[in-house]
Amino acid sequence: MGTVVAIVVGYALTALGLGATIYYARRAERLNLLRKRLEWADVQAAATDVARRITRDCTPVALITPGLTGATFANLLVEGLPGQPPVFVGTSTWKDATHGTVVAGDSFEFETNKWLVTVPRAPLLYAGGTLLIVDAFVMSGDFLEKLRTRLVEEGVDPARIKSASIAVTKVAIKNKKAPDYYWWEAADDDFYFPWGKAR
């Protein structure tokens, strides 16, 4: 009889342990503690969710993004925004990389700690409405802050500038440089988008 009880207790404890493991693994995944790679389905879910939250607050008339990864997210995001506003894509190059000089007039450039960013001036034609700055990943928030400052210097009302991203770090949030809308809070840049490592 004692052996049967021991076996039953053993099975019960195993089942309880397995259940607890599954529960905490799912909870950790929900909290994004184990996530190391975002898939295309995540990017689409982020676009749908972020677009829904944006449209509750405002109606952007134009989107501005620093490069191709931001443009990928911006183009998905536009599908969920009223009127499908235009997306203006800039370029971002490493500051230490070889690059040409921007011709004044059509665009303006500024530097962050890591990047030399060139943004077209065309979005300034939409400055009467809400401009949405979009990037895939906000690590420090420097890009958002610098572009926002530059747009204000160019005459855009700061209340008409919003920002969005797929992911943001805890550092950017803590330093109050996070975008207005984001989908996922990352501990750091140690994860991958479908197109490559976050940076």
Secondary structure, 3 states (H helix, E strand, C coil): CHHHHHHHHHHHHHHHHHHHHHHHHHHHHHCCCCCCECCHHHHHHHHHHHHHHHHHHCCEEEEEECCHHHHHHHHHHHCCCCCCCCEEECEEEECCCCCCCCCECCEEEEECCCEEEEEECHHHHHCCCEEEEEEEEECCCHHHHHHHHHHHHCCCCHHHEEEEEEEEEHHHHHCCCCCCEEEEEECCCCCEECCEECC
